Amino acid sequence: MNRSSFTTKVGVFVLLGLVLLAALLINFSKVTSHFTSTYQLKLKTTNVGGIIPGARVLMSGVPIGAVQNLELDEGTNTVTIHLQILAEYPVYRDARFLIESAGFLGDQYVMIVRGPNRLPPFLDGDVVFCEEPFNLQETARAAAGFLARIDETARKLNVAITRVDQMVLNEQTLSNLSLTV
């Protein structure tokens, strides 16, 4: 076998391997690629939790898109989340958009809760308002404040009971009560 033929065969083999690798990467990449037809939606919210670009967009548990990027608007104190949705999945205007997390501490994603589909579908570039995600830390802070108020109320109640015990249930009052009875 001559050297030129061997080099050609190795080159064809390497090129074929690179083409297969590229096809696998495109096939197993997150939902969207450059070869699929998509449209963009813009979600507006005041808090995105921990969602990041590349996070999935799910509708009824089915991946239908991905988060492209996030923009912070200092003037209105809002965040815009750019979603890339597969064109084969229309999202109707009566749907709700939520930011959820997978499990207790899992990755965050955008959940689309479908409505009755009575309104027309969103078009490319439409702006949608999104509900804020559940914030466990904020809930814990609120619960801590509530527990502190309950603790203060219990202390005041304890002081009041102690005063009643000292004023009403002292030895002289009890002896007067026993003499009266």
ZALO-131508 format. One record per residue: residue in three letters; x, y, z of N, C-alpha, C in turn; residue number from 1. Coordinates in Angstrom, 2 decimals, padded with zeros to 5 digits. Layout:
// residues N
{atom ala, {X, Y, Z}, {X, Y, Z}, {X, Y, Z}, NUM}
...
// end
This chain:
// residues 181
{atom met, {000.86, -001.17, 000.00}, {000.00, 000.00, 000.00}, {000.91, 001.23, 000.00}, 1}
{atom asn, {000.65, 002.14, -000.96}, {001.52, 003.31, -001.02}, {001.08, 004.37, -000.01}, 2}
{atom arg, {001.96, 005.27, 000.24}, {001.76, 006.27, 001.29}, {000.62, 007.24, 000.97}, 3}
{atom ser, {000.46, 007.64, -000.26}, {-000.59, 008.57, -000.66}, {-001.97, 007.97, -000.46}, 4}
{atom ser, {-002.15, 006.72, -000.79}, {-003.44, 006.04, -000.62}, {-003.77, 005.90, 000.87}, 5}
{atom phe, {-002.75, 005.57, 001.65}, {-002.95, 005.43, 003.10}, {-003.35, 006.77, 003.73}, 6}
{atom thr, {-002.67, 007.84, 003.35}, {-002.98, 009.17, 003.87}, {-004.40, 009.59, 003.49}, 7}
{atom thr, {-004.81, 009.28, 002.28}, {-006.17, 009.62, 001.83}, {-007.20, 008.85, 002.65}, 8}
{atom lys, {-006.96, 007.59, 002.89}, {-007.90, 006.79, 003.69}, {-007.99, 007.30, 005.12}, 9}
{atom val, {-006.87, 007.65, 005.73}, {-006.87, 008.19, 007.09}, {-007.62, 009.52, 007.12}, 10}
{atom gly, {-007.38, 010.35, 006.14}, {-008.06, 011.65, 006.06}, {-009.57, 011.49, 005.92}, 11}
{atom val, {-010.01, 010.55, 005.07}, {-011.45, 010.30, 004.89}, {-012.04, 009.75, 006.20}, 12}
{atom phe, {-011.30, 008.87, 006.87}, {-011.77, 008.31, 008.14}, {-011.92, 009.40, 009.20}, 13}
{atom val, {-010.94, 010.29, 009.33}, {-011.00, 011.37, 010.31}, {-012.14, 012.33, 009.97}, 14}
{atom leu, {-012.31, 012.67, 008.69}, {-013.38, 013.56, 008.28}, {-014.75, 012.95, 008.58}, 15}
{atom leu, {-014.90, 011.65, 008.31}, {-016.15, 010.95, 008.60}, {-016.43, 010.95, 010.11}, 16}
{atom gly, {-015.39, 010.75, 010.91}, {-015.54, 010.79, 012.37}, {-015.97, 012.16, 012.86}, 17}
{atom leu, {-015.38, 013.21, 012.30}, {-015.76, 014.57, 012.71}, {-017.20, 014.90, 012.31}, 18}
{atom val, {-017.63, 014.44, 011.14}, {-019.01, 014.67, 010.71}, {-019.97, 013.93, 011.64}, 19}
{atom leu, {-019.66, 012.69, 012.00}, {-020.50, 011.94, 012.93}, {-020.53, 012.60, 014.31}, 20}
{atom leu, {-019.41, 013.09, 014.78}, {-019.35, 013.78, 016.07}, {-020.21, 015.05, 016.04}, 21}
{atom ala, {-020.13, 015.81, 014.97}, {-020.93, 017.02, 014.85}, {-022.42, 016.67, 014.82}, 22}
{atom ala, {-022.79, 015.60, 014.11}, {-024.19, 015.19, 014.05}, {-024.69, 014.77, 015.44}, 23}
{atom leu, {-023.86, 014.04, 016.18}, {-024.25, 013.65, 017.54}, {-024.39, 014.86, 018.45}, 24}
{atom leu, {-023.48, 015.81, 018.36}, {-023.57, 017.01, 019.18}, {-024.85, 017.78, 018.89}, 25}
{atom ile, {-025.20, 017.91, 017.63}, {-026.43, 018.61, 017.26}, {-027.64, 017.83, 017.75}, 26}
{atom asn, {-027.60, 016.53, 017.61}, {-028.74, 015.69, 017.99}, {-028.98, 015.70, 019.50}, 27}
{atom phe, {-027.92, 015.68, 020.30}, {-028.06, 015.60, 021.74}, {-027.93, 016.95, 022.45}, 28}
{atom ser, {-027.88, 018.03, 021.70}, {-027.80, 019.35, 022.33}, {-029.16, 019.69, 022.93}, 29}
{atom lys, {-029.21, 020.76, 023.72}, {-030.47, 021.17, 024.35}, {-031.46, 021.59, 023.29}, 30}
{atom val, {-032.55, 020.96, 023.23}, {-033.75, 021.16, 022.43}, {-033.56, 021.87, 021.09}, 31}
{atom thr, {-033.02, 023.09, 021.06}, {-032.97, 023.85, 019.82}, {-031.58, 023.79, 019.20}, 32}
{atom ser, {-031.54, 023.95, 017.88}, {-030.28, 024.04, 017.16}, {-030.47, 025.02, 016.02}, 33}
{atom his, {-029.44, 025.22, 015.24}, {-029.51, 026.18, 014.13}, {-030.36, 025.65, 012.98}, 34}
{atom phe, {-030.68, 024.38, 012.98}, {-031.42, 023.80, 011.87}, {-032.92, 023.65, 012.14}, 35}
{atom thr, {-033.37, 024.01, 013.34}, {-034.79, 023.89, 013.67}, {-035.45, 025.25, 013.61}, 36}
{atom ser, {-036.71, 025.26, 013.21}, {-037.48, 026.49, 013.12}, {-037.98, 026.87, 014.51}, 37}
{atom thr, {-037.72, 028.10, 014.93}, {-038.08, 028.56, 016.27}, {-038.70, 029.95, 016.21}, 38}
{atom tyr, {-039.28, 030.36, 017.33}, {-039.71, 031.74, 017.51}, {-039.31, 032.16, 018.92}, 39}
{atom gln, {-039.27, 033.49, 019.14}, {-038.79, 034.01, 020.42}, {-039.93, 034.67, 021.19}, 40}
{atom leu, {-039.96, 034.41, 022.50}, {-040.85, 035.10, 023.42}, {-039.99, 035.81, 024.45}, 41}
{atom lys, {-040.49, 036.94, 024.94}, {-039.77, 037.71, 025.96}, {-040.62, 037.71, 027.23}, 42}
{atom leu, {-040.10, 037.12, 028.30}, {-040.79, 037.10, 029.59}, {-040.32, 038.29, 030.41}, 43}
{atom lys, {-041.26, 038.98, 031.05}, {-040.93, 040.08, 031.95}, {-041.29, 039.65, 033.37}, 44}
{atom thr, {-040.38, 039.87, 034.30}, {-040.61, 039.56, 035.70}, {-039.69, 040.43, 036.55}, 45}
{atom thr, {-039.94, 040.48, 037.84}, {-039.08, 041.28, 038.72}, {-037.99, 040.45, 039.38}, 46}
{atom asn, {-038.11, 039.11, 039.32}, {-037.12, 038.24, 039.96}, {-037.05, 036.95, 039.15}, 47}
{atom val, {-035.86, 036.54, 038.77}, {-035.71, 035.30, 038.00}, {-035.19, 034.15, 038.84}, 48}
{atom gly, {-035.02, 034.36, 040.13}, {-034.47, 033.28, 040.96}, {-033.05, 033.00, 040.51}, 49}
{atom gly, {-032.78, 031.76, 040.16}, {-031.44, 031.39, 039.72}, {-031.42, 030.85, 038.31}, 50}
{atom ile, {-032.38, 031.23, 037.49}, {-032.44, 030.69, 036.12}, {-031.27, 031.24, 035.31}, 51}
{atom ile, {-030.73, 030.42, 034.43}, {-029.55, 030.80, 033.66}, {-029.80, 030.53, 032.18}, 52}
{atom pro, {-029.03, 031.19, 031.30}, {-029.15, 030.88, 029.87}, {-028.87, 029.40, 029.62}, 53}
{atom gly, {-029.66, 028.81, 028.75}, {-029.55, 027.39, 028.46}, {-030.55, 026.55, 029.23}, 54}
{atom ala, {-031.23, 027.16, 030.21}, {-032.24, 026.42, 030.98}, {-033.38, 026.02, 030.04}, 55}
{atom arg, {-034.02, 024.93, 030.37}, {-035.09, 024.41, 029.52}, {-036.39, 025.17, 029.71}, 56}
{atom val, {-037.21, 025.12, 028.66}, {-038.58, 025.61, 028.70}, {-039.46, 024.38, 028.51}, 57}
{atom leu, {-040.35, 024.11, 029.49}, {-041.20, 022.93, 029.45}, {-042.67, 023.34, 029.35}, 58}
{atom met, {-043.42, 022.58, 028.56}, {-044.87, 022.75, 028.52}, {-045.46, 021.37, 028.73}, 59}
{atom ser, {-046.23, 021.23, 029.80}, {-046.80, 019.93, 030.19}, {-045.70, 018.89, 030.37}, 60}
{atom gly, {-044.53, 019.32, 030.84}, {-043.41, 018.43, 031.10}, {-042.58, 018.08, 029.88}, 61}
{atom val, {-042.95, 018.61, 028.70}, {-042.22, 018.31, 027.47}, {-041.29, 019.48, 027.14}, 62}
{atom pro, {-040.00, 019.21, 026.89}, {-039.10, 020.31, 026.52}, {-039.49, 020.88, 025.16}, 63}
{atom ile, {-039.76, 022.19, 025.12}, {-040.15, 022.82, 023.85}, {-039.26, 024.00, 023.50}, 64}
{atom gly, {-038.24, 024.27, 024.31}, {-037.37, 025.39, 024.02}, {-036.31, 025.57, 025.08}, 65}
{atom ala, {-035.65, 026.72, 025.02}, {-034.57, 027.01, 025.96}, {-034.50, 028.51, 026.23}, 66}
{atom val, {-033.93, 028.86, 027.38}, {-033.68, 030.25, 027.72}, {-032.43, 030.69, 026.96}, 67}
{atom gln, {-032.55, 031.77, 026.18}, {-031.41, 032.26, 025.40}, {-030.52, 033.19, 026.22}, 68}
{atom asn, {-031.12, 034.22, 026.81}, {-030.34, 035.14, 027.65}, {-031.26, 035.93, 028.56}, 69}
{atom leu, {-030.66, 036.70, 029.46}, {-031.39, 037.51, 030.44}, {-030.91, 038.95, 030.32}, 70}
{atom glu, {-031.86, 039.89, 030.46}, {-031.51, 041.31, 030.43}, {-032.11, 042.01, 031.65}, 71}
{atom leu, {-031.29, 042.76, 032.36}, {-031.75, 043.53, 033.51}, {-032.05, 044.95, 033.06}, 72}
{atom asp, {-033.27, 045.43, 033.32}, {-033.67, 046.79, 032.96}, {-033.69, 047.62, 034.24}, 73}
{atom glu, {-032.67, 048.45, 034.43}, {-032.53, 049.25, 035.65}, {-033.66, 050.27, 035.78}, 74}
{atom gly, {-034.17, 050.80, 034.66}, {-035.19, 051.83, 034.70}, {-036.51, 051.34, 035.27}, 75}
{atom thr, {-036.93, 050.14, 034.87}, {-038.22, 049.61, 035.33}, {-038.07, 048.57, 036.42}, 76}
{atom asn, {-036.84, 048.24, 036.78}, {-036.57, 047.25, 037.82}, {-037.14, 045.88, 037.46}, 77}
{atom thr, {-037.07, 045.52, 036.18}, {-037.55, 044.22, 035.72}, {-036.43, 043.48, 035.01}, 78}
{atom val, {-036.67, 042.20, 034.79}, {-035.74, 041.36, 034.05}, {-036.49, 040.79, 032.86}, 79}
{atom thr, {-035.84, 040.78, 031.70}, {-036.43, 040.17, 030.50}, {-035.70, 038.86, 030.25}, 80}
{atom ile, {-036.47, 037.79, 030.14}, {-035.93, 036.46, 029.84}, {-036.29, 036.17, 028.38}, 81}
{atom his, {-035.29, 035.95, 027.55}, {-035.53, 035.65, 026.14}, {-035.63, 034.12, 025.97}, 82}
{atom leu, {-036.78, 033.68, 025.49}, {-037.01, 032.25, 025.27}, {-036.98, 031.93, 023.79}, 83}
{atom gln, {-036.37, 030.82, 023.44}, {-036.38, 030.31, 022.07}, {-037.28, 029.07, 022.09}, 84}
{atom ile, {-038.44, 029.14, 021.40}, {-039.43, 028.07, 021.40}, {-039.47, 027.40, 020.03}, 85}
{atom leu, {-039.56, 026.07, 020.02}, {-039.68, 025.35, 018.76}, {-040.98, 025.74, 018.07}, 86}
{atom ala, {-040.93, 025.99, 016.76}, {-042.09, 026.47, 016.01}, {-043.23, 025.46, 015.98}, 87}
{atom glu, {-042.93, 024.20, 016.16}, {-043.98, 023.17, 016.13}, {-044.87, 023.18, 017.37}, 88}
{atom tyr, {-044.49, 023.96, 018.39}, {-045.28, 024.04, 019.62}, {-045.82, 025.46, 019.79}, 89}
{atom pro, {-047.05, 025.71, 019.36}, {-047.61, 027.05, 019.59}, {-047.98, 027.22, 021.06}, 90}
{atom val, {-047.71, 028.40, 021.58}, {-048.09, 028.74, 022.95}, {-049.19, 029.78, 022.85}, 91}
{atom tyr, {-050.34, 029.48, 023.44}, {-051.49, 030.36, 023.33}, {-051.46, 031.44, 024.42}, 92}
{atom arg, {-052.15, 032.52, 024.16}, {-052.12, 033.69, 025.03}, {-052.78, 033.48, 026.39}, 93}
{atom asp, {-053.50, 032.39, 026.57}, {-054.11, 032.13, 027.88}, {-053.24, 031.20, 028.74}, 94}
{atom ala, {-052.01, 030.97, 028.32}, {-051.08, 030.15, 029.09}, {-050.44, 031.01, 030.19}, 95}
{atom arg, {-050.00, 030.34, 031.27}, {-049.29, 030.99, 032.37}, {-047.82, 030.57, 032.32}, 96}
{atom phe, {-046.95, 031.49, 032.68}, {-045.51, 031.23, 032.68}, {-045.00, 031.29, 034.11}, 97}
{atom leu, {-044.29, 030.25, 034.53}, {-043.75, 030.15, 035.88}, {-042.28, 029.77, 035.82}, 98}
{atom ile, {-041.53, 030.18, 036.82}, {-040.15, 029.72, 036.96}, {-040.17, 028.69, 038.08}, 99}
{atom glu, {-039.83, 027.46, 037.75}, {-039.87, 026.34, 038.69}, {-038.47, 025.79, 038.88}, 100}
{atom ser, {-038.32, 024.91, 039.86}, {-037.04, 024.23, 040.03}, {-037.28, 022.73, 040.08}, 101}
{atom ala, {-036.34, 021.99, 039.54}, {-036.41, 020.53, 039.52}, {-036.00, 020.03, 040.88}, 102}
{atom gly, {-036.95, 019.54, 041.66}, {-036.66, 019.06, 043.00}, {-036.50, 020.22, 043.96}, 103}
{atom phe, {-035.96, 019.94, 045.13}, {-035.84, 020.95, 046.18}, {-034.75, 021.97, 045.87}, 104}
{atom leu, {-033.60, 021.50, 045.42}, {-032.48, 022.39, 045.13}, {-031.98, 022.24, 043.70}, 105}
{atom gly, {-032.84, 021.75, 042.79}, {-032.42, 021.45, 041.43}, {-032.33, 022.67, 040.54}, 106}
{atom asp, {-032.01, 022.38, 039.27}, {-031.92, 023.43, 038.26}, {-033.27, 024.09, 038.06}, 107}
{atom gln, {-033.25, 025.35, 037.71}, {-034.50, 026.06, 037.45}, {-034.81, 026.03, 035.96}, 108}
{atom tyr, {-036.09, 026.10, 035.65}, {-036.55, 026.07, 034.27}, {-037.83, 026.89, 034.17}, 109}
{atom val, {-038.23, 027.21, 032.94}, {-039.48, 027.94, 032.72}, {-040.56, 026.91, 032.42}, 110}
{atom met, {-041.65, 026.97, 033.20}, {-042.78, 026.07, 032.99}, {-043.92, 026.87, 032.36}, 111}
{atom ile, {-044.46, 026.34, 031.28}, {-045.62, 026.95, 030.64}, {-046.82, 026.08, 030.99}, 112}
{atom val, {-047.78, 026.68, 031.70}, {-049.00, 025.97, 032.09}, {-050.07, 026.35, 031.07}, 113}
{atom arg, {-050.50, 025.37, 030.32}, {-051.47, 025.64, 029.26}, {-052.84, 025.95, 029.82}, 114}
{atom gly, {-053.52, 026.86, 029.13}, {-054.89, 027.21, 029.46}, {-055.82, 026.44, 028.51}, 115}
{atom pro, {-057.05, 026.93, 028.33}, {-057.99, 026.25, 027.45}, {-057.72, 026.48, 025.95}, 116}
{atom asn, {-056.68, 027.26, 025.61}, {-056.30, 027.54, 024.21}, {-057.42, 028.22, 023.43}, 117}
{atom arg, {-058.11, 029.15, 024.06}, {-059.18, 029.88, 023.39}, {-058.68, 031.16, 022.73}, 118}
{atom leu, {-057.53, 031.65, 023.17}, {-056.96, 032.87, 022.61}, {-055.95, 032.51, 021.52}, 119}
{atom pro, {-055.59, 033.45, 020.66}, {-054.63, 033.14, 019.59}, {-053.24, 032.86, 020.15}, 120}
{atom pro, {-052.39, 032.19, 019.39}, {-051.03, 031.90, 019.86}, {-050.15, 033.16, 019.85}, 121}
{atom phe, {-049.09, 033.10, 020.64}, {-048.11, 034.17, 020.65}, {-047.36, 034.17, 019.34}, 122}
{atom leu, {-046.88, 035.35, 018.95}, {-046.09, 035.50, 017.74}, {-044.64, 035.77, 018.12}, 123}
{atom asp, {-043.77, 035.68, 017.15}, {-042.34, 035.89, 017.37}, {-042.10, 037.29, 017.95}, 124}
{atom gly, {-041.41, 037.35, 019.10}, {-041.06, 038.62, 019.72}, {-042.09, 039.16, 020.71}, 125}
{atom asp, {-043.19, 038.45, 020.92}, {-044.21, 038.93, 021.87}, {-043.65, 038.98, 023.29}, 126}
{atom val, {-044.19, 039.92, 024.08}, {-043.79, 040.09, 025.48}, {-044.86, 039.47, 026.37}, 127}
{atom val, {-044.43, 038.66, 027.35}, {-045.32, 037.95, 028.25}, {-044.88, 038.25, 029.68}, 128}
{atom phe, {-045.84, 038.32, 030.60}, {-045.49, 038.53, 032.00}, {-045.43, 037.19, 032.71}, 129}
{atom cys, {-044.42, 037.03, 033.54}, {-044.12, 035.76, 034.21}, {-044.27, 035.93, 035.71}, 130}
{atom glu, {-044.81, 034.92, 036.37}, {-044.92, 034.95, 037.82}, {-043.54, 034.74, 038.44}, 131}
{atom glu, {-043.33, 035.36, 039.59}, {-042.04, 035.23, 040.27}, {-041.88, 033.81, 040.82}, 132}
{atom pro, {-040.64, 033.31, 040.88}, {-040.43, 031.97, 041.44}, {-040.60, 031.97, 042.95}, 133}
{atom phe, {-040.89, 030.81, 043.51}, {-040.96, 030.63, 044.95}, {-039.57, 030.82, 045.53}, 134}
{atom asn, {-039.45, 031.69, 046.53}, {-038.16, 031.98, 047.12}, {-038.13, 031.42, 048.54}, 135}
{atom leu, {-037.42, 030.32, 048.73}, {-037.34, 029.64, 050.01}, {-036.68, 030.51, 051.08}, 136}
{atom gln, {-035.65, 031.26, 050.71}, {-034.95, 032.11, 051.69}, {-035.86, 033.22, 052.19}, 137}
{atom glu, {-036.64, 033.82, 051.29}, {-037.56, 034.87, 051.71}, {-038.64, 034.31, 052.63}, 138}
{atom thr, {-039.12, 033.13, 052.35}, {-040.10, 032.48, 053.21}, {-039.51, 032.18, 054.58}, 139}
{atom ala, {-038.26, 031.73, 054.62}, {-037.60, 031.44, 055.89}, {-037.42, 032.72, 056.71}, 140}
{atom arg, {-037.08, 033.85, 056.04}, {-036.95, 035.12, 056.76}, {-038.29, 035.55, 057.34}, 141}
{atom ala, {-039.36, 035.41, 056.56}, {-040.69, 035.78, 057.05}, {-041.09, 034.89, 058.23}, 142}
{atom ala, {-040.78, 033.60, 058.14}, {-041.11, 032.68, 059.23}, {-040.30, 033.03, 060.47}, 143}
{atom ala, {-039.05, 033.42, 060.30}, {-038.22, 033.80, 061.45}, {-038.78, 035.04, 062.13}, 144}
{atom gly, {-039.24, 036.01, 061.35}, {-039.86, 037.20, 061.93}, {-041.15, 036.86, 062.67}, 145}
{atom phe, {-041.94, 035.97, 062.10}, {-043.18, 035.53, 062.74}, {-042.89, 034.81, 064.05}, 146}
{atom leu, {-041.89, 033.95, 064.06}, {-041.51, 033.24, 065.29}, {-040.98, 034.20, 066.35}, 147}
{atom ala, {-040.28, 035.24, 065.93}, {-039.79, 036.24, 066.90}, {-040.97, 036.98, 067.53}, 148}
{atom arg, {-042.00, 037.30, 066.73}, {-043.19, 037.97, 067.30}, {-043.94, 037.04, 068.25}, 149}
{atom ile, {-044.03, 035.78, 067.92}, {-044.69, 034.81, 068.82}, {-043.91, 034.69, 070.12}, 150}
{atom asp, {-042.57, 034.66, 070.03}, {-041.73, 034.57, 071.22}, {-041.92, 035.80, 072.11}, 151}
{atom glu, {-041.99, 036.99, 071.52}, {-042.21, 038.22, 072.29}, {-043.58, 038.19, 072.96}, 152}
{atom thr, {-044.60, 037.74, 072.25}, {-045.94, 037.64, 072.84}, {-045.96, 036.65, 073.99}, 153}
{atom ala, {-045.25, 035.54, 073.87}, {-045.19, 034.55, 074.95}, {-044.49, 035.14, 076.17}, 154}
{atom arg, {-043.46, 035.94, 075.96}, {-042.78, 036.59, 077.09}, {-043.71, 037.56, 077.82}, 155}
{atom lys, {-044.45, 038.36, 077.05}, {-045.39, 039.31, 077.66}, {-046.49, 038.58, 078.43}, 156}
{atom leu, {-046.96, 037.47, 077.88}, {-047.98, 036.67, 078.55}, {-047.42, 036.07, 079.83}, 157}
{atom asn, {-046.19, 035.64, 079.82}, {-045.55, 035.10, 081.01}, {-045.41, 036.17, 082.09}, 158}
{atom val, {-045.05, 037.39, 081.70}, {-044.96, 038.49, 082.67}, {-046.33, 038.79, 083.26}, 159}
{atom ala, {-047.37, 038.82, 082.43}, {-048.73, 039.09, 082.92}, {-049.19, 038.01, 083.89}, 160}
{atom ile, {-048.91, 036.76, 083.61}, {-049.30, 035.66, 084.51}, {-048.54, 035.77, 085.83}, 161}
{atom thr, {-047.27, 036.14, 085.75}, {-046.48, 036.31, 086.97}, {-047.07, 037.43, 087.83}, 162}
{atom arg, {-047.49, 038.53, 087.21}, {-048.11, 039.63, 087.96}, {-049.42, 039.20, 088.61}, 163}
{atom val, {-050.23, 038.46, 087.86}, {-051.49, 037.97, 088.42}, {-051.20, 037.06, 089.60}, 164}
{atom asp, {-050.21, 036.20, 089.46}, {-049.82, 035.28, 090.53}, {-049.38, 036.05, 091.77}, 165}
{atom gln, {-048.60, 037.13, 091.57}, {-048.10, 037.91, 092.70}, {-049.19, 038.76, 093.35}, 166}
{atom met, {-050.09, 039.34, 092.55}, {-051.09, 040.27, 093.08}, {-052.33, 039.54, 093.60}, 167}
{atom val, {-052.82, 038.61, 092.84}, {-054.10, 037.99, 093.19}, {-053.91, 036.73, 094.04}, 168}
{atom leu, {-052.91, 035.97, 093.73}, {-052.74, 034.69, 094.41}, {-051.64, 034.74, 095.47}, 169}
{atom asn, {-051.47, 035.87, 096.13}, {-050.48, 035.93, 097.20}, {-051.07, 035.32, 098.48}, 170}
{atom glu, {-050.28, 035.18, 099.55}, {-050.72, 034.51, 100.78}, {-051.85, 035.25, 101.47}, 171}
{atom gln, {-051.79, 036.55, 101.49}, {-052.84, 037.31, 102.18}, {-054.18, 037.17, 101.47}, 172}
{atom thr, {-054.17, 037.23, 100.13}, {-055.42, 037.10, 099.39}, {-056.00, 035.71, 099.56}, 173}
{atom leu, {-055.17, 034.70, 099.57}, {-055.65, 033.33, 099.74}, {-056.19, 033.11, 101.15}, 174}
{atom ser, {-055.52, 033.68, 102.18}, {-056.03, 033.52, 103.55}, {-057.33, 034.27, 103.74}, 175}
{atom asn, {-057.47, 035.47, 103.12}, {-058.73, 036.19, 103.19}, {-059.85, 035.41, 102.49}, 176}
{atom leu, {-059.52, 034.78, 101.40}, {-060.50, 033.98, 100.66}, {-060.94, 032.77, 101.49}, 177}
{atom ser, {-059.99, 032.13, 102.18}, {-060.36, 030.97, 103.00}, {-061.19, 031.39, 104.20}, 178}
{atom leu, {-060.93, 032.56, 104.78}, {-061.75, 033.04, 105.90}, {-063.17, 033.39, 105.43}, 179}
{atom thr, {-063.25, 033.93, 104.23}, {-064.56, 034.30, 103.68}, {-065.38, 033.04, 103.40}, 180}
{atom val, {-064.78, 032.04, 102.92}, {-065.49, 030.81, 102.58}, {-065.85, 030.11, 103.88}, 181}
// end
